[in-house]
Amino acid sequence: MASHPGNDGPPPLLGRRAPPCVLLLCHPIEFSLLDRPLPDNFRFLKPWESPLPLDDFLSSADARPAEAILTNGRAPVTADMLRRLPGVRLVFTSSAGVNHIDLAECRRRGIAVAGAGDAYSEDVADLAVGLLMDVLRKVSASDRHVRRGLWSSEGEVALSSKLGGKRVGIVGLGKIGLKVAKRLEAFGCAVSYNSRNTKPCVPYPFYSDVSELAANCDALVICCGLNEQTHHMITREVLLALGKEGMIVNVGRGSIVDEKEMVQLLVQAELEGAGLDVFENEPDIPEELLALDNVVLSPHSAVFTPESFSDICNLAVGNLEAFFSNKPLLSPVLYQ
Amino acid sequence: MASHPGNDGPPPLLGRRAPPCVLLLCHPIEFSLLDRPLPDNFRFLKPWESPLPLDDFLSSADARPAEAILTNGRAPVTADMLRRLPGVRLVFTSSAGVNHIDLAECRRRGIAVAGAGDAYSEDVADLAVGLLMDVLRKVSASDRHVRRGLWSSEGEVALSSKLGGKRVGIVGLGKIGLKVAKRLEAFGCAVSYNSRNTKPCVPYPFYSDVSELAANCDALVICCGLNEQTHHMITREVLLALGKEGMIVNVGRGSIVDEKEMVQLLVQAELEGAGLDVFENEPDIPEELLALDNVVLSPHSAVFTPESFSDICNLAVGNLEAFFSNKPLLSPVLYQ
């Protein structure tokens, strides 16, 4: 992890006189929410301070000097954009996913890409377990029950379900999925998984078919990234295989699940519950979910902690400094 | 664990002709919620089916044959009651706590007492971690934010706090506390504890003084039982030692915490948050808590799972059968 710059002055960046120019594709909330200044050994272009619309700004002379782009998961880096910014040699995204970046175009142009690496995986794994716990043990639903004054008027809440002994299928056993598994083991859950490939060094049963995984589980936890292979990977068929008492947690991306089908099954009680940090059309979520007591809704905030944000600020600065000092990136994204 | 009776017929109870008579001090919801019949090798007295008020019923001829009492944590077993039921030789409570039973009077009368033993400790430990997670990661608060439509209108929620690295002090390192510790270790928390005595075989730092524990922690998790020593053990001073960013989780009993002081500190933001499954005057809870976004309120439902209820039904039947067959109790409560 790069140290916080400023104490010993900025490191020399290849002896350049003018600081490298970095285009901020969106407001860097990780810095602003922590009241952390942007490092002064770079010049940052802030399109939102320009009177021009973003598209026009990117074609303007102001954007021309950009040698790097900083973005997050919500601001796409397209082939067209890269064509208009021929000086760009590095893209850093503060997101865990990279599905918003045209990696093929980056590869074609020799543009390096760096991402959040492992900075978020503990927080995301924590929230995955928290959402599963909440759906099973009805934590949010019980809180609503009490706040509405129903404990004294209507008595006890309905029975919830024990976490221990549950068969939990992890979809995507990467950095996040492995941490979810470790946590769930401490609760006595029986973990199995689906992933692109079987992992030779893990003790959990592997299912190459996600429907088969679902059929053998009480809950699925979606931890994989979004790409062409995983888009709508969780179909109606998979959800039906999970069964009426099945639960789904999604901390990956909304579009990994066929959301329309999932909502329908939840409404029809063909699925027991869901804990969702991600949705297909954020921040809009299907109206039907708002009326359901057996879902827990989280506003894509799995990484919204000062700890994760501090790590990502360090990574952003560290990758920029490394790149412009001809050193290896701290958290490179490998092209497929 | 006793097996479910019925398959091989009830076991012989000391060759008695008439089945032992068991007074149900309250409706046995563990059986009714699971649609599980009461075992037919006992005769159950159900005061709520009598036109008499409970007190009168207990003095009536109908109650006279009672040889055992089944109760839960909400129906006290008093010295006066035991005086009126001289045939009682066993009290079984389906609760983890036994503070509602006059143990001194039981000892004086040679009445055996059995309780929930370890049946609930996993569920209670799970909910303790769930409440801590919810308070730290703002799960319920985020769910409210989304359900009110504020995600699209007001944007992101406030930052929440990472679980990993938090210093968590467990008050009462018994069956439940140890399970909380094991779970929190998987999240990377630094566990320390206060207990009646230091536990020689655990790796966590021990604090004999609960204020000192609080001063060295980010969160306290109250897991101990309620007795004269622990009543209002968590004073204003302890909570102030925890500090403005401190959080408290209570899955023990409401009266272990000085609730009035805790509520005041939460309202004044002298305490960061609270996750509470228990309260001093259940089901009534302090009105001020309902308005706070940084508390999670749970209606004393830590053990409300079919799994725990099934275990407790087995224990109730198993202890009764053991007692009336002159065998050792499955989950005896040892008098102090």
Interface residues (C-beta under 8 A of the other chain):
Chain A: I29 L33 E122 D123 D126 L127 V129 G130 L131 M133 D134 R137 K138 V139 S140 S142 D143 H145 V146 R147 G149 W151 S152 G155 E156 V157 A158 L159 S160 S161 K162 L163 G164 G165 K182 R183 E185 A186 F187 G188 E282 P283 D284 I285 L290 V296 L297 S298 P299 S301 F304 T305 P306 E307 S308 F309
Chain B: I29 L33 E122 D123 D126 L127 V129 G130 L131 M133 D134 R137 K138 V139 S140 S142 D143 H145 V146 R147 G149 W151 S152 G155 E156 V157 A158 L159 S160 S161 K162 L163 G164 G165 K182 R183 E185 A186 F187 G188 E282 P283 D284 I285 L290 V296 L297 S298 P299 S301 F304 T305 P306 E307 S308 F309
